[in-house]
Amino acid sequence: MPSLYPLKFEPIFKSALWGGRRLATLFPSAPADGPLAEAWVLSDQGDTVSRVTNGPLAGTTLRDLMHTRRRELLGASAEGHDEFPLLLKFIDARDRLSVQVHPDDEGARRLAGHPRGKTEAWVVTSAEPGSQIYAGLVSGVSRERFQAALGAGTTDELLHRFEPQVGDCLFLPAGIVHAIGGGLMVFEVQQTSDVTFRLHDWGRVDPKTSRPRELHVEHALACTDFGSGPRRPVWPSLDHAGPVERERLVQCEYFRLYRYRGSRSFVHDGGGTASVLVGLEGEVTVRGGGREESLRPGEVLLLPATLGRVECAPTGPYVMLECVPV
């Protein structure tokens, strides 16, 4: 059985009526036509499972690795995780996504029969002028007021919105009403879950069915956090300065999210747990486990817990993210 090493994966593409074509410029393997809404770059969710593309484990699925080598893969975070605990994706919103909400773990079990809810975070990678993110409700909105707005078609008046900038990070715990506006591309890290309850879909009709998409108003209202108020971009915390700048963007009970910038080589130490590097800008060569792998925009490298220290050598200025399961 080969030792584990930095693992690359084949992206999995998802279509939706609000998707665009910008993901095709990021991923050469993308379908040649049709709306591309999402590229799932690391997934152990349902029947959408990532497959290794590099080294002696090429062709092995992430689920296979979780079944046979979970502790090597996850290390300190292995307990309680039968599936890889994080799902990573890039989203291209040509048009607005539905106004939606995700349940917490208890709500997912109660309302959808799913073992996990969906807490997530976004990092904006592209933003057209005037694009909007809808995140949380304006202050003081009660369930009764929001439900009345849904019936009257005035939902958007109660949504907190802002014009994002490239690099903004938004943390969305389960229970926060939200929507990605048109003209945006974002990277998303989330719990391994696909439980979404739609509240409002802007009056759209799905051209495939000639019908509006299904809404889940009662379930959505049951898991909405009406006390949280507006959500705004996080204020990054500088964890490390010098040759490499590392910012802590999110730290929660499910994951930690960091951003690295710089142009000089450095040594990364996973500290006994898995981590996933995500390329945003530039190119970084990662050396560890007897292999050398490149990390380019849109690509991910899963660094198993047993890998220990790896060298990260950029070819020039770069930006990358690191997602660490808890």
Helices and strands as residue ranges (DSSP letters): E 12-14, H 23-26, E 38-42, E 44-45, E 48-49, G 55-57, H 62-68, H 70-74, E 86-93, E 99-101, H 105-112, E 120-127, E 133-137, H 143-152, G 155-158, E 159-162, E 169-172, E 178-180, E 184-191, E 197-200, H 217-223, E 237-240, E 244-251, E 255-262, E 266-269, E 275-281, E 284-288, E 291-295, E 300-303, G 305-307, E 309-314, E 318-325
